[in-house]
Amino acid sequence: MKKIGIFYGSTTGATLSVAEEIAKQLGVSPADVHDVASAAPSSVGDYDVLVIGASTWGAGDLQEDMATFLDGVSSLDLEGKEVAIFGCGDDSMSDTFCNSVGEIYHRLHGTKAMFIAPFNNDGYDYSHSESDVHGMIVGLCIDNVNHPDETPARIKAWVEEIKKEIA
Ligand SMILES: Cc1cc2nc3c(=O)[nH]c(=O)nc-3n(C[C@H](O)[C@H](O)[C@H](O)COP(=O)(O)O)c2cc1C
């Protein structure tokens, strides 16, 4: 069975709660759920599947702990690993909604990891997001500010996609 590690960067706890729910649904133990504020970049080497998520801050910036963590991860060789990306944002920030998802994708692009589990952003109302890479939303986007009621179904659908792809 593939070993799954979840890595999250969260400033006010929203991404943390999404990470915990993903862990529950994927059957990942709390010991394998890492706050990147205190995780070594090399710890990604312990896993076959990396589920990586962070929120968006400032004017579309990647959450700061994740930015620092990925400074260390982006130079690693992750060939053979599968990466699923998620993030939290606010679609009223219409030009930068969940940019973090795209930012994580771009920063890991040179690692040779394989990206899995794209997402469908139907139901959100925004004009631009870096999570959209050539027409594909490259990871789960969650908005607990404006659409909290839709979060459980979005997480569930995305986790099912991960399960299918890593089977
Ligand atoms: C000052 C500020 C700037 C923000 N900038 C963005 C943004 O550019 N794009 C976006 O989608 N969300 C933005 N957000 C919303 C946060 O990403 C959202 O509240 C998220 O749930 C926070 O997650 P966290 O608690 O895990 O850090 C911003 C929020 C604040 C307070």
The ligand as a Gaussian input file, in Angstrom:
#p B3LYP/6-31G(d) Opt

LIG

0 1
 C       -5.184000      39.958000       4.249000
 C       -5.760000      38.769000       3.532000
 C       -5.398000      38.530000       2.220000
 C       -5.952000      37.444000       1.520000
 N       -5.633000      37.250000       0.196000
 C       -6.246000      36.270000      -0.490000
 C       -6.034000      36.127000      -1.890000
 O       -5.283000      36.872000      -2.527000
 N       -6.681000      35.103000      -2.544000
 C       -7.521000      34.249000      -1.889000
 O       -8.078000      33.348000      -2.524000
 N       -7.741000      34.368000      -0.558000
 C       -7.137000      35.343000       0.149000
 N       -7.376000      35.471000       1.492000
 C       -8.297000      34.552000       2.160000
 C       -7.575000      33.431000       2.924000
 O       -6.796000      32.627000       2.058000
 C       -8.648000      32.565000       3.597000
 O       -9.209000      33.289000       4.655000
 C       -8.139000      31.230000       4.068000
 O       -9.239000      30.465000       4.512000
 C       -7.107000      31.310000       5.171000
 O       -6.602000      30.021000       5.407000
 P       -5.615000      29.654000       6.613000
 O       -6.339000      29.978000       7.879000
 O       -5.367000      28.205000       6.476000
 O       -4.367000      30.443000       6.441000
 C       -6.837000      36.559000       2.195000
 C       -7.183000      36.809000       3.518000
 C       -6.671000      37.899000       4.196000
 C       -7.098000      38.151000       5.625000

